[in-house]
Every structure is written in structure tokens, then in C-alpha cells.
Amino acid sequence: MARTTSDIISGLVLVGASAVLYFYLIPNFVEGNESGAMSPQFFPRLGTILIGIGGAALIFITVVTRASEETASDAEDQIAPSGKSIVALLIAAAMAGFILLFQWVGYFYAAPPLIAVLMFLFGARNPLIIILTAAVATGALYAVFSLGLNLPLV
């Protein structure tokens, strides 16, 4: 019950903070751009929207699931301390491998394996979900950078 309450409070704080950022801080303290180029307010607003969505999702998931305290166990309790160190080293190795692959073969061949490995290390075990997420995330990131921001990844 205490965990449910703290999650709801955290979600409300995130939503409230994002509202303050979006409606007060960004318009008053980040200068706009009068020309046709992308406004300097774009990325702060985008980040603020994502924070608000994350807070709302936390509230929604907490209210909908309401897992019992007996069956809820922390991921930290399931993994031994030495296992955490191994996972951290594997994540660092995956990131280093991504950097090398990105330089040698490009984004489309480097991003899906990184996403798949990270998902596995963070607990995803369904191969279909891992493959679909890697493919969709790779395509979405390509679209954002190449089409939206005009920054080529290839």
C-alpha cells in the first residue's frame, strides 16, 4: 500500500512539474525564434511533454494494477549483488560494441542488436517482443533523426 501511494505521489509531482515547466518556465526563460527554423523551445517542450506522459503513465499503471504486497518483490531482491555487477559490465560492453558497430557498419546494423541486448539484460525474455521492439525503435529513431531533424544516420 505504501508503494502504491508513493508511486501516485511521484506521478503527480512529475505531472505538476511538467505543467510548470511547459506553461511557465519555458515560455518565460527560453527565447523563441522568429525565423522559420526550429524554435529553441522545441526540445525543452518535447522533454517536458515526455516527463508529463511518464508521470501520467505511472499514475495510471499504479491505479490499474494494484499488485498485492505479498506477491510484489523488488528486482533488487531477485538478483545477487555480483549479478548486478555482471549486468552493469554487460551493459557497458554492449554500449562499446554499439559504438564500434556504428562506426564500421552504420546505424541500421548497430542499433537493433544493441536494443535487443539491452532489453534482454533488463529482463525481457519474449523473443517476439524483443525483435519487434528493436525493429520499431530503430525505425522510429531513424525517422526522428533523418526525417525530422535532417541529421543523417547512414
KAWO-V535427 format. One line per field, one symbol per residue. psi: psi as a letter, one per 20 degrees, with the letter a starting at -180 (. if undefined). burial: I if it has 9 or more other C-alpha atoms within 8 Angstrom, else O. A space follows every 50 residues. Layout:
psi: ???
burial: ???
This chain:
psi: ghggghggggghgggghhggggiggghhioqrpiairpqiighggghggh ggggghhggghgggglqqhhipqqhhhhpqhhhggggghhgghggghggg hghgirghihgghggggggghjipiohggggggggghggghgggggggik opi.
burial: OOOIOOIIOIIIIIIIIIIIIIOIIIIOOIOOIOOOOOOIIOOIIOOIIO IIIIIIIIIOOIIOOOOOOOOOOOOOOOOOOOOIOOIOOIIOOIIOOIIO IIOOOIIOIIIIIIIIIIIIIOOIOOOOOIIOIIIOOIOOOIIIIIIOOO OOOO
